Amino acid sequence: MRVFVFLASLLSVAAISRPPAQVDPGLLQHLRPVQQRDTTRALAHQSRGLTLVSESKFEAALDQFRRSTAYDPTLAPTYINMAYCLDRLGRFEEAIAELKAAEKLDPTNVMIFINWGNSLLNLKRYQDALEPLNKAAELDSANVLARLNLAAVYSNLNRPKDAITELEKAADAAPKNPQIFFNWAMLLSNTGDVGAALEKYQRVIELDPKNLSAYYNRAALFEKTGQLDKAIAVLQEAIKVLPDNATLKEILQKLETVQRQQPMQLPPPTLNR
């Protein structure tokens, strides 16, 4: 069915989604001045770099962070931020090198290991990514980013039970985080547990009523399982929340056309006695 192909394409991702690597926005709040170095200038470059990151100007931000290290090479967040920029620029091996430098300066910084795992994920080195991400989870068992990235690794390693375990831990730590339940729904859908996936997508919608992907994917699962009326109901609900979305209206119109064209279901014949 043509409509199904359009909707189901939203479910074709083999691995669950994950958050990107993180910068350290709190850098300026936690540094102590280093007397023998020009930490003030280092912080000035760091601040400019963070501003450029917020503008997605990663090359320029990287230059500012490198200038910061020239004035004070002992600040671990500088290397984390350089790694973030390198990761966003697709230079994953270089990002890992900067994170190794950061680890020497601050071996208990959770962000180092989350970003390290993130870069290994981008390199598709899934087995290798387990070590830094498990280290992050050991340092902070309630860290949602670590759990989401671990779930992504296990999903790519075709270990759905382990991925679900990580998502359960993430949900325990942040029960109102819709991304956790969205990833959970995708994983369940990919493993064929449609009923459970539908429940998780509904949970996403309850937490984030404007989550367009959750509506799309929930409708696609209903359509896939032959529940066209429920797929239509989901899209109608979405349009109430997002009335200006032309794509939603177009899909709804196609589904309603398909529904009208379906033969009417007659009851089974009764036997004459």
MARBADREN-942553 format. One line per 4 residues: number of its first residue (from 1); their letters; for each residue y, z, x of C-alpha. Coordinates in nm, 2 decimals, always signed. Each point is the difference from the previous one (the first is absolute). Layout:
MARBADREN-942553
NUM> a> Y,Z,X ~ ...
***
This chain:
MARBADREN-942553
1> mrvf> +0.00,+0.00,+0.00 ~ +0.33,-0.11,+0.15 ~ +0.19,+0.31,-0.10 ~ -0.26,+0.23,+0.16
5> vfla> +0.03,-0.18,+0.33 ~ +0.37,+0.06,+0.01 ~ -0.03,+0.37,-0.08 ~ -0.31,+0.07,+0.21
9> slls> +0.17,-0.14,+0.31 ~ +0.19,+0.33,+0.01 ~ -0.33,+0.17,+0.07 ~ -0.12,-0.22,+0.29
13> vaai> +0.12,+0.24,+0.28 ~ -0.31,+0.11,+0.19 ~ +0.15,+0.32,+0.13 ~ +0.23,+0.25,-0.17
17> srpp> +0.36,+0.00,+0.08 ~ +0.16,+0.25,+0.24 ~ +0.34,+0.13,+0.09 ~ +0.17,-0.15,+0.31
21> aqvd> +0.06,+0.18,+0.32 ~ +0.28,+0.26,+0.00 ~ +0.31,+0.07,+0.19 ~ +0.12,+0.35,+0.07
25> pgll> +0.32,+0.03,-0.20 ~ +0.03,+0.37,+0.08 ~ +0.04,-0.05,+0.37 ~ +0.36,+0.11,+0.02
29> qhlr> -0.09,+0.33,-0.17 ~ -0.27,+0.12,+0.23 ~ +0.11,-0.09,+0.36 ~ +0.12,+0.26,+0.25
33> pvqq> +0.25,-0.11,+0.26 ~ -0.14,-0.07,+0.35 ~ +0.26,+0.12,+0.25 ~ -0.10,-0.24,+0.29
37> rdtt> +0.00,-0.31,-0.22 ~ +0.26,-0.16,-0.22 ~ -0.17,+0.09,-0.33 ~ +0.32,-0.06,-0.19
41> rala> +0.01,-0.36,+0.09 ~ -0.37,-0.03,-0.07 ~ +0.05,+0.14,-0.35 ~ +0.29,-0.24,-0.06
45> hqsr> -0.22,-0.30,+0.08 ~ -0.28,+0.16,-0.21 ~ +0.23,+0.03,-0.30 ~ +0.11,-0.36,+0.03
49> gltl> -0.36,-0.10,+0.03 ~ -0.10,+0.18,-0.32 ~ +0.29,-0.17,-0.19 ~ -0.12,-0.34,+0.12
53> vses> -0.36,+0.09,-0.11 ~ +0.14,+0.07,-0.35 ~ +0.15,-0.35,+0.00 ~ -0.34,-0.15,+0.12
57> kfea> +0.17,-0.11,+0.33 ~ -0.30,+0.09,+0.21 ~ +0.08,-0.19,+0.32 ~ +0.35,+0.15,+0.02
61> aldq> -0.14,+0.35,-0.09 ~ -0.26,-0.03,+0.28 ~ +0.28,-0.07,+0.25 ~ +0.18,+0.31,-0.11
65> frrs> -0.31,+0.21,+0.03 ~ -0.06,-0.13,+0.35 ~ +0.35,+0.09,+0.10 ~ -0.07,+0.35,-0.14
69> tayd> -0.30,+0.04,+0.23 ~ +0.22,-0.10,+0.30 ~ +0.22,+0.30,-0.07 ~ -0.28,+0.24,-0.08
73> ptla> -0.36,-0.11,+0.04 ~ -0.15,+0.33,-0.13 ~ +0.06,-0.04,-0.37 ~ -0.33,-0.09,-0.17
77> ptyi> +0.16,-0.13,-0.33 ~ +0.17,-0.27,+0.20 ~ -0.33,-0.15,+0.09 ~ -0.13,+0.04,-0.35
81> nmay> +0.30,-0.19,-0.13 ~ -0.05,-0.27,+0.26 ~ -0.36,-0.03,-0.10 ~ +0.11,-0.04,-0.37
85> cldr> +0.23,-0.28,+0.09 ~ -0.27,-0.17,+0.21 ~ -0.25,+0.03,-0.28 ~ +0.24,-0.16,-0.25
89> lgrf> +0.05,-0.28,+0.25 ~ -0.37,-0.06,+0.03 ~ -0.03,+0.13,+0.35 ~ -0.27,+0.25,-0.07
93> eeai> -0.14,+0.05,+0.35 ~ +0.35,+0.08,+0.13 ~ +0.04,+0.24,-0.29 ~ -0.31,+0.19,+0.10
97> aelk> +0.12,+0.02,+0.36 ~ +0.32,+0.17,-0.11 ~ -0.21,+0.24,-0.22 ~ -0.21,+0.09,+0.30
101> aaek> +0.32,+0.09,+0.18 ~ +0.11,+0.21,-0.29 ~ -0.33,+0.19,-0.01 ~ +0.05,+0.12,+0.36
105> ldpt> +0.33,+0.15,-0.11 ~ -0.11,+0.14,-0.33 ~ -0.38,+0.01,-0.05 ~ +0.01,+0.18,-0.34
109> nvmi> +0.25,-0.24,-0.17 ~ -0.19,-0.13,-0.31 ~ +0.22,-0.31,-0.03 ~ -0.12,-0.13,+0.34
113> finw> -0.36,-0.02,-0.11 ~ +0.08,-0.14,-0.35 ~ +0.20,-0.28,+0.16 ~ -0.26,-0.06,+0.26
117> gnsl> -0.27,-0.04,-0.27 ~ +0.24,-0.23,-0.19 ~ +0.04,-0.23,+0.30 ~ -0.38,-0.01,+0.05
121> lnlk> -0.04,-0.09,-0.37 ~ +0.24,-0.29,+0.05 ~ -0.21,-0.11,+0.29 ~ -0.31,+0.03,-0.23
125> ryqd> -0.16,+0.24,+0.25 ~ -0.12,+0.22,-0.29 ~ -0.26,+0.21,+0.19 ~ +0.26,+0.08,+0.27
129> alep> +0.26,+0.10,-0.26 ~ -0.23,+0.29,-0.12 ~ +0.07,+0.21,+0.31 ~ +0.38,+0.03,-0.01
133> lnka> +0.00,+0.02,-0.38 ~ -0.26,+0.28,+0.00 ~ +0.21,+0.17,+0.26 ~ +0.30,-0.02,-0.23
137> aeld> -0.21,+0.15,-0.29 ~ -0.12,+0.28,+0.23 ~ +0.36,+0.08,+0.09 ~ +0.12,-0.01,-0.36
141> sanv> -0.28,+0.00,-0.26 ~ +0.24,-0.05,-0.29 ~ +0.17,-0.31,+0.16 ~ -0.01,-0.27,-0.27
145> larl> +0.08,-0.28,+0.25 ~ -0.29,+0.09,+0.22 ~ -0.24,+0.01,-0.30 ~ +0.13,-0.33,-0.14
149> nlaa> -0.05,-0.17,+0.33 ~ -0.34,+0.15,+0.05 ~ -0.10,-0.13,-0.35 ~ +0.12,-0.35,+0.11
153> vysn> -0.21,+0.02,+0.31 ~ -0.31,+0.11,-0.19 ~ +0.05,-0.27,-0.26 ~ +0.02,-0.27,+0.28
157> lnrp> -0.32,+0.15,+0.15 ~ -0.17,-0.03,-0.34 ~ -0.04,+0.37,-0.03 ~ +0.14,+0.05,-0.35
161> kdai> -0.14,+0.36,-0.05 ~ +0.19,+0.11,+0.31 ~ +0.31,-0.18,-0.12 ~ -0.02,+0.18,-0.33
165> tele> -0.04,+0.33,+0.17 ~ +0.33,-0.06,+0.19 ~ +0.18,-0.10,-0.32 ~ -0.13,+0.31,-0.18
169> kaad> +0.15,+0.21,+0.29 ~ +0.32,-0.19,-0.03 ~ +0.01,+0.06,-0.37 ~ -0.06,+0.37,+0.04
173> aapk> +0.30,+0.01,+0.24 ~ +0.23,-0.22,-0.21 ~ -0.13,-0.02,-0.36 ~ +0.32,-0.18,-0.12
177> npqi> -0.01,-0.28,+0.26 ~ -0.07,-0.33,-0.18 ~ -0.09,-0.19,+0.31 ~ -0.30,+0.22,+0.05
181> ffnw> -0.14,-0.08,-0.34 ~ +0.10,-0.37,+0.03 ~ -0.21,-0.02,+0.32 ~ -0.28,+0.19,-0.16
185> amll> +0.00,-0.24,-0.29 ~ -0.01,-0.31,+0.23 ~ -0.29,+0.15,+0.19 ~ -0.19,+0.08,-0.32
189> sntg> +0.06,-0.35,-0.13 ~ -0.12,-0.16,+0.32 ~ -0.32,+0.20,-0.02 ~ -0.06,-0.10,-0.36
193> dvga> +0.08,+0.33,-0.17 ~ +0.22,-0.16,-0.26 ~ +0.02,+0.30,-0.24 ~ +0.11,+0.24,+0.27
197> alek> +0.25,-0.25,+0.14 ~ +0.15,-0.04,-0.35 ~ +0.05,+0.38,-0.02 ~ +0.17,+0.01,+0.34
201> yqrv> +0.24,-0.29,-0.09 ~ +0.09,+0.19,-0.31 ~ +0.07,+0.31,+0.21 ~ +0.23,-0.22,+0.22
205> ield> +0.19,-0.12,-0.31 ~ +0.04,+0.36,-0.12 ~ +0.15,+0.10,+0.33 ~ +0.20,-0.32,+0.05
209> pknl> +0.07,-0.17,-0.33 ~ +0.16,-0.30,+0.17 ~ -0.28,-0.08,+0.24 ~ -0.05,-0.36,-0.08
213> sayy> -0.31,-0.05,+0.21 ~ -0.18,+0.28,-0.19 ~ +0.06,-0.18,-0.33 ~ -0.11,-0.33,+0.14
217> nraa> -0.32,+0.13,+0.15 ~ -0.09,+0.21,-0.30 ~ +0.05,-0.30,-0.23 ~ -0.21,-0.22,+0.24
221> lfek> -0.29,+0.25,-0.01 ~ +0.01,+0.01,-0.38 ~ +0.01,-0.38,-0.01 ~ -0.28,-0.02,+0.25
225> tgql> -0.23,+0.22,-0.21 ~ +0.07,-0.20,-0.32 ~ +0.24,+0.25,-0.15 ~ +0.28,-0.24,-0.07
229> dkai> +0.16,+0.21,-0.26 ~ +0.04,+0.29,+0.24 ~ +0.14,-0.23,+0.27 ~ +0.26,-0.12,-0.25
233> avlq> +0.08,+0.36,-0.09 ~ +0.06,+0.09,+0.36 ~ +0.24,-0.29,+0.05 ~ +0.18,+0.09,-0.32
237> eaik> +0.04,+0.35,+0.13 ~ +0.13,-0.14,+0.33 ~ +0.26,-0.22,-0.17 ~ +0.14,+0.31,-0.19
241> vlpd> +0.07,+0.15,+0.34 ~ +0.10,-0.32,+0.18 ~ +0.15,-0.21,-0.28 ~ +0.17,-0.25,+0.24
245> natl> -0.31,-0.10,+0.19 ~ -0.06,-0.36,-0.08 ~ -0.34,-0.01,+0.18 ~ -0.14,+0.27,-0.22
249> keil> +0.11,-0.18,-0.31 ~ -0.15,-0.33,+0.13 ~ -0.34,+0.17,+0.06 ~ +0.01,+0.18,-0.33
253> qkle> +0.06,-0.33,-0.18 ~ -0.29,-0.17,+0.18 ~ -0.24,+0.28,-0.09 ~ +0.12,+0.00,-0.37
257> tvqr> -0.07,-0.37,+0.00 ~ -0.35,+0.05,+0.13 ~ -0.06,+0.27,-0.25 ~ +0.11,-0.23,-0.29
261> qqpm> -0.24,-0.27,+0.12 ~ -0.30,+0.22,+0.01 ~ -0.25,-0.05,-0.28 ~ +0.00,+0.27,-0.26
265> qlpp> -0.28,+0.24,+0.04 ~ -0.21,+0.01,-0.32 ~ -0.22,+0.29,-0.09 ~ -0.38,-0.06,+0.03
269> ptln> -0.17,-0.14,-0.31 ~ -0.17,+0.23,-0.24 ~ -0.35,-0.06,-0.12 ~ -0.06,-0.08,-0.37
273> r> -0.26,+0.23,-0.15
***
